[in-house]
Structure formats: structure tokens, C-alpha cells
Amino acid sequence: MIPRVRAPELAQNYSWLNTDKPLSLKQLKGRVIILDFWTYCCINCLHILPNLKYLEQKYKDSLTIIGVHSAKFDNEKEIENIRQAILRYDIEHAVVVDRGFQIWQEYAVRAWPTLIIIDPEGYVIGQISGEGNRDTLDELIQKLIQQHHEKGTINFQEFSLILEKQRQPLITPLAFPGKVLATQAGLFIADSGHHRLIMSNFDGEILHLLGNAKSGLTDGSFSEAQFFAPQGMAFDAENQILYVADTENHALRRVDLKRQVVETIAGTGEQSRNIRPHGGAALETALNSPWDLVKVGHTLFIAMAGPHQIWEMDLETSIIKTYAGTGAEACIDGSLAESAFAQPSGISTDGQELYIADSEVSSIRSIGIVEPYQVRTVCGSGSLFGFGDVDGQGEDVRLQHCLGVEYVQNYLWVADTYNHKIKLVSPSGNCQTVLGDGTSGLQNGKGKNSRFFEPSGLSASASFLYIADTNNHAIRRVDLNTLEVTTLQFPGLCAPDVCIPPNL
């Protein structure tokens, strides 16, 4: 008989979020417990959050989920940054901050995400790593409830918590804007936390609200349509069409500004589990967290963060397929077929090459879209754990989870997200900090006398650079001639359900 292993008690003296007091396994005896070992940069960790929410709502009288945040990046160790991630992803279970991987080591965890299942008597009965295990977990929980109900060792009662969103409601006009796009027609903002897009002029006057600010996958008029945490965008000025990476819907959407309608053009609404290179008819092909877009001719190139690949969609034939990346999470240069990426989250182009913010290897990559179609690393270590904040040349450069890149006049502007900085990179790989002093905050000023908080989207138009300053819930504007940073104001814009939106 295999000996049963009692679950190690959770540290009470660590920081806890989404609860007014630490939770102990002893106090939770009689309930099924799932420990979710996660780190908020990790796309796989984000993918299982909807499954956990489904389970905790289905079994609210008998299941408690506790997130154990074991940080990969230095920036993810900060309590306030974890709190912002909890708000951004609407996490509704308690989270303990696992200082120095102590809880991780006690439970012999080896990868993100890992789920540890503890029975109502306090014994570890299994662990599951990776994503896509909802049905397995559902069956296991049902079985545990039935067994312990028969033994009389289960305690059915609802369990309530004081959540961060109750303490800090998202009532800002913008909520965690992920990307911004400056075009001749105006400024488009992915108001990701409010599940909508905003179109304004460059003075902040609202022209259109796209989406009804409720998460969902619904086509129709601007007021009927629904998005789910949209991110990157691309604009077809000739036809007045905006293309949108509807990230958590695993879909691509088309916004027709002339007809004022939103249509789904790729994806099934379900997350793809296939990480091997493949493709097919766009509306029949499941996608996996499309994060950013760029349009070249009749082709949309897509930073597909979930399978660590770059995809392409032919807008004339509506065929979508992998363009580069094997699906392995790594930094491998060479041919399109041999190359590998690690959660690519930003994309831009000079017409000859695509430039990629490859976030999990904290590197800027380049991909040829004309012969010889090669992939190279422009700057950064190319290692999953080779991150930091070091300016310099090529592989000596250290970035920290960069999410945005914008090509402007033979240079790349880079949102070095977890360093709270904007850097300038030459195509030959020289990288220099230009904006931000490295401390998180909201501060206007010139050059390095400015502050940002996890900026993740960039777009340039005329002599201005626009920044989606995600955790500041703000759009910042930089005069590229003077490097003066200001914060855009949007008079009349408000959070959904807080005020009556402008009459558009």
C-alpha cells in the first residue's frame, strides 16, 4: 500500500492577497483543496484560470482553490504587482506569495503551472502540470466529494473571501490597456480590462466605443459586439478596417468603421491544444491567445503567444497557418521551420522583416518576410532565465519580459515591461534606455525623468510615440523630438456602469 502523504501546512507569515487573513490547511479540513502554483507572466498559467473559476463556482460548498504565486521574474516578486495581476485577470481565490520558492520546494513542484490536489483529510492525493485538464479535475473532485461524504469527512459550507477587487474596484476610465495603435484615422486603444476598444482623436475626444464592455464573443453593431480582453490591432486605412487580436476569445475580429459592425474572421472561440505547425480555413481553425498583429499587403502576421509561434492569415483567401516556430518554448534562430519562440507578445515590421517582442526569453527577435526568410535574435540573452536590465549590444543586453515593439525610422522602440522602461534598439542590436527610471509609477517628464508601470503596447504616428501604460490604466504620449512624456486625457470617457457613455 502506498503511504499517504500529509500536505505541508502553508506559511502563515507570508503575504496573502484576496483574503483578509492567511488560510491554513487545518482550518480548511473537510474541504477539497487545490493549490495552483503559478506566476503571472506565464501564458499557460493564465490559460488554466477559466478552468479554476469554473470548478470553484461549481463546487463552492466543498472546494477551495489557493493560488501559490512563485515568481519567475524579479518584477513578479513585488506584492503590488501581483495584486494588479489578480485584478487584471479577475482571480477570485486567495493567493499566497511564495517567498523564495519555499512552498514550491515543500511540495516538490517542478514547473508552472502545477496543481496539487489535497483531500478533505489533509492528504496530497495527486498533482497535475500543464493546461487543459478541466475534465480530469472535475471527475477527481466529484469522486473525492462522494468518497468523503460516505466517510463523513467532508464539511459542506460556502466559503467567502474579501477580494482585492472589492477593496480596489476597477472604476478608472481605462482598465489595463494592453495595446495602442496610432493611425491616420485616430487612436485605437485596447481597453483590455473593460473588454472593449476605444477610438479617439489625438486630443482625446472619443469617436467610437467598440463593444458593450461585457466579456463574450458576439458579432454585430458597435454597441452589441463583445470582446474578451482584446490586445493588439492592425489598421487597413484604405478600407477603414481595424483588425483585432481578441486574445481570451482565441479569435481575430474585423471592425468595419464604415458599416460600424464587428465580425469574427478567424478562430472558433475555443483554445487550440495543437502546438505543432498547422493551418486551415480561418473560421474552422482554433487559435491560441493571439496577442498582437501587423498587416503587410494582404497578409496579417500574428504573434500567437499560446503556442509560441508567429502565424499568418491571407485576408483574400481566409487561410490561416503557422509562419514560424516549432511550438517549443525556446529561442532558436535559423529557418522558419527550425525556429522557436517563447510567448511572442509584440510584433512590428519594416516591410522586409518582422520584429518580435519575445517576452519569456526577454529578447527582440527578427523574422524575414522576404528571402532568405531567416530568424535571428536582435538583442537579449535568448534564455528563459536570462533577464535583467542591462543596456549594450546584442546578447549582452538584458530585458525583463518585454511585451511591445514598434519600428520607427530604422529603429525599434521596445516596451521593456517588467523594467518599467522604454528602450531604443537598432536593427544591429544596440539597446539603450530612453524613457523611465526603472521605478514603477506615473510620472510625466523628459526622458529618464518619467515613470511607467508595466507598459506593454507602443505605436508611433508623426513625431509622437503612444504607450499603453498598462498598470497605470493610462495612455502616455512622447514627443520624439524632445522626449517629453505626457499623459493623455479622455474627457467624457468613463468605466462601464460608472457613468453614461458619450453619445456617439
N, C-alpha and C positions, 0 to 999 in steps of 0.2 A: 504494500500500500504506500502511495506517495505521501510523504508527510505534508501537512498543511502549513503554510507559512503565514504568520500573523503580519498584517500590514504595519509597517513602522508608523508611529504617530507623527503628525505634521507639526512643524515648528510653530509654536505659539508666539514667539518673539520676533517673527518676520513681519514684513509689511503685508497687509491684506487689503484687497480692493473689492468693491461690490458687496461689502458686508460691514456692519458696524463693530464686529468683534471677530477674532480668529475662530475658525471652525476646528473642532477636534474629532478624530475618528471615534473616540469613546462616546462623545456626545451624540454622534450620528449612528450609533449602534442600532440595528433594527432596520436600516435602510441600505439599499444597494448604492454603492459609491463608484463613480468613475473619476479617476484622476487623468486630466488631459495635460500632458507635457507639451508645451508649445512655446513659440517665440514669434512676435508679431510681424516680423519681416517675411515669414515663410509662407509661400503660396499654398503649400499642402496643408499647413495648419489652418489657414483661412478656409480652405475647401471643406473641412470637416465641421466647421461651426454651424452651418444649417442643419446637419445631421444631429449634432448635440442638442440644438434648440428643439428639434422635432421630438427627440427622446425625452428631454426634461419636461416638455409640455404634456407628452403622452403619459408619463409616469410621475406626475408631480407629487403624488402622495407617497411614493416609495423610492424615488431615485434622487440622489444629489450628485451633481457634477461639480468638481472643483478644478479650475484651471491652475496648473503649476507653471508659472512663466519662468523658463530657464533661458536667459538671453544669449543669443549668438553675438550680436554686435554690442559694442560698448554703449552706444546711444540707447539701446533697449534695456539697459540696466536701471535707467532713471525712472523713478516711481511715476513722475508726472507724465512721461512719455507712454508708459504702459497704461495709465489712466486714459489718456487720449485715444489709444488703440481700442480700449474697451468701449469707449463712447462711439468711435468710428464704426466699429463692427457690431454694435448693439449686442454685446455679450451680457447675458443676464444671470450668470452664475458667479460664485465667489472665485477670486483669483488670489493665490499666494505668490509673492515674489521670491523666487528660489535663489537666494543669495549664494553665489559661488558654487552652484550646481550641487548643493548638499542633498536636497530631496531627490534629485536626479540620480545621484550615486547610491543613496539608500535603497532606491527601487531598481537599481541596475538598468536604467534606461540607456539606450544607445543611439536613438535617432528621433528627430522631430517629424511628424507628431507621433507620440506614443500614448495609448490609452491603457491604464491599469484598472482592472475591474476587481472590486472588493465586495465580498458578500456581506449580508446583514450581521454576521457574527464577527466581522472584522478580519477575515482572511482573504489574501490575494488569491483569486481563482483563475486569473488569466491576464494576458496583455496582447494588444493589437497595435502594430505600427502601420503607418501609411494612411491613405484615404480610401473611401469607397466601401466602408464596412457597416453601413447603417443596418442592413437587414440581419447581418450576423449578430450585431449588438442587440437588436430588438428581440431576436429569438432567445438570446442568452439572458436578457433581463427578465423576459416573461417566465423562463424556466426557473430562474433564481427566486422570483416572487412566489411562484407556485410551490416550490420545494420548501421555502421558509415559512410560507403561510401554513402549510401542513405541519411543520415542526413547531409552529407558534413562536418563531424567532423573528418575525417581521413586524415593524411598527408603522402602520398606515396613518400618516398625517401630513398635511401640507406644510411646507417649509418655506418661510418667507425671508427675504433679504432686503437690506437697504442698498439700492443700486446707485452707481455713480451717476447715471442719467437722472435719478431723482434729485440728487444733490446739485447737479450741474446740467440742467436741461439745455438742449441744443436750440436756442432761440435766436441765434445770430442769423443775419440775412443770408449768408453763405455758410455751408457746413462741410468742412473738409474738402474744399475744391481740389480735385486731383489733377486736372489739366486745364490749359487755357489755349485758345487759338485766335491769333490776330489776323484778320483778313481785310480786304478792301471793303467788304460789306459791313464790317464791325467786329466786335469782340465776342467770341463764344466762350462760355465758361461751363465746365463740367462741375456742377454743384452736387458732387457725388453723394454727400451725406444727406441731401434732400431729394435724391433720386430724380434730378431734373437737369435741364440745360438752360442757360440764360444767354440771351443775345442782347448786347448793349452797344451803344456807340462809344467812342473813345473818351467821352466826357462822363460816362457812367449812366447815361439815360437808358432805361430799359426799353428795348424794342419788342422782344418776344420772350415769353416763358414757355419752354418746351417741356411738356409733361405735367401731370397733375400732382407731382410730389408724393405719390404713393408708390412703393416698390411693386413692380409687376412687369409683365411682358405683354403690352397691349398696343396695337397699332391704331391709327385714327388721327383725328384733329389734334392740334397742339394741346388743347385743354383735356382731351380724352386719353392721350397716349401715356404709357407708363414705361419707365426705365428702372434699372436696379443697379445703383452705384456705377453710373457711366464714367468713363475715363477719357481716353484720347479721341481726337477728332481730326478730320481732314476735310478741306473745302474745295468744291468744284465751282469756281467763280462764274464760269461761262453759263452753267445751267442752274446756278443758285441752289446747289445741293450740298448739304452737310452730311458727312459720313461719321458714324459714332461707334466706338468700341463700347458696347453695353456689357460691361465686364462681368457682373454677377448674374446676368442672364445668359452668359456664354453665347452672345449673339452680336451681329453687326446690324446697325439700323441706318436708314436713309431718311434724312429730314429734307423735304422739298419746301423751300421757302416761298416759292411762287404759289403752290397749291395749298400750303400750310397743312401738310399731312406728314405723319411719321409711318414708315413701313419697315418691316424686318426683311433684310436681304440675305442674311446668312446665319446659320446655326439653327438648332432645333429647340433651344430653350433648356436643354439638358446638357450637363457637363460631359465632354468626351473622356473616356478612360483609355483611349488609344494614343500612346505616345510615339508609336512608330510613324515615320513619314507616310502620309496618305493624302487623299483628297476626293473630290466628287462634286456633285451638284450642290451649290451653296446652301440651299434651304433643306437639304437632306443630310448634310454633314454636321455632326455635333462638334462644337468648338470647346476650348478650354481656357477661360479667362483671357480673352483678348484685351490688351492693356493700352496699346497706342497704335496710331495709324499714320501713314503718309501715302499720298497719291502721286503716282508717276505715270503720265499718259492715261491709259485706260486700266491701269493696274493699281489696286490697293495693296500696299505692303503692311503687314500686321505683326506687331510684337506680341506673340502669343505666350504669355507668361507661364501658363499652366504646364504645357509640355516642353518648355524651354526651347522654343523654336521660333523662326520667322516664317510667316505664311504669306501667300499672295492670292488675291482674288481678281480674276479677269471680269471687269464690270460689263463687258459686252456679252460674254458667254455665260456669266454667273457660275463659273467653275472656280472652286477654292481648293488650295492644296498647300502642302509644306514646301517652302522655298529653300530653307537651310536649317540644319540642326538634326542630329540623330534622335533627339529625345532624351539623351543622357544629360544630367545636370553637371556641366563642366565647362571649361574654357579650352576649346580645341580649335586651332586655326587650320587653314588648308582649303580644300574644295568644299563646295556647298554640301555635298553628301557626307563628307567626313567630319564636318564642323560640329561643335557643341556649344551651347549657351547655358546660362543659369538665370532663369527668371527675367528675360528681357522685358523692360518696362517703359522704355522710351525709344522713339525712332524719328530720324530726320534724314534728309538727303541733299546732296549737291547735284543730283541728276546722273552721276556716274557711280556713286557708292551710297549705300545706306549706312547711317551711323546709329549705333545701338547703345543705349544705357543698359548695361548687363548687370543688374543690381546685385545678385547674390555672389558674383565674383568681383564686385566693386571695380568694374573696368568699363572702358569705352571700346567698342568693337566696330569694325567696318566690314561691309559685305559688298562685293562688286555686283552691279546690276548690268554691267557691260563686260565683255571679255577682259580679263581671264576668269571672272566670277570667283574670286578668292575671298576668304575670310581672314582678317588679321586683327590683332589686338593693338589698338592705338596707344592706350596707356592704362596703367593699373597692373596689379600683380598677376591677375589671371587665376588666382587661387581662391577657393571658397572661404578660406580663413585669412586671406592676405588683405586686410583692410587697415585703414588708419587715416591720417590727414597729413600728407606729405606732397608738396609741390615738387616739380622736377621734370624728368624726361622719361618717357616710355615705361618700362616695367619697374622703375624706381618710384613711380607715382603711387600714392595711396589715397584712395577714395573710400567712402563708407556708405554702401547701399545707395548708389546714385540711381535716380528714377527718371530724370528728364535730360534731353539733349536737343539742341536747336542749332542748325547750320546757318551761319550768317557771314557772308563775305569772306569765305575761306577760313573761317574759324568756327569752333564748336563752343557754344555756351552749355555748361553742364550744371544741372541741379544736383549738387553733392548732398543728398537729402539728409543723411544722418549726421553730417558735419555742419548742417545749417548754413551752408555756403553756396555761392555761385562761382564756378571756376571757368576759365577760358583755356581751351585746348586747341593747339594747332594740329592740322592733319598729320604732321610728323611726330606728334606725341608729347609736345611740351605743354605742361599744365601749370597754371598759376591761379591762385586765389584772387578774385577781383572784388567780390561783394560778400559782406558778412564777416563778423569777427569770430565766428565759431561757437558763440553762445546762443542758445535758443532765446528768442524774444521777438518783439515787434518794435522795431526802431527804424525810423527814416534817417537819411543822412547820405553822405557821399562815400562810395567805395566800401572799404572795410569798416567804416563807422556805422554801418547798417546792421540790422539783425533780422533773422528769419527763424521759422520754426518748422522744420521738416518740409522745405519747399520741394515740390515734385513735378511741376509742369512748367515749360518755358515756350514762349513764342515771340518772334520779332516781327515788327512792321515799321517801315520808315526808319526813324532813328530811335525807336523805343523797343525795349525788351519787356515783355509782360511775364510775371511769375505767379503761378498758383502756389501761394504760401499756405500749405495745406492745414497745418495745425493752428495757424493764426486765423483761419476762416477768412482769408483776405486775398485780394489780387494786388500785387505790387507792380509799379511801373518804374523802369530805369531809363533815364536819358543816356543813351550810349555815347553822347558827346561829352557829357560832364560826369557820368556815373552817379548822378543824384538819384536816390531811391525815394519814391513817394508811395502812398497807399491810396488806391482808387476808392472813391466813394460812389455808392449807388443809391441816390435819393429815391425813396418810394419802394425799394426792394425790402422785403421782409421774409422771415421764416414762415413756412406754411402754417396755417392755423393761428398765427400771431396777429396778423393784420390783413386787411383786404388788399389783394394784389392790385397793381396799377391796371387800369382799364386799357388793355392792349387790343 
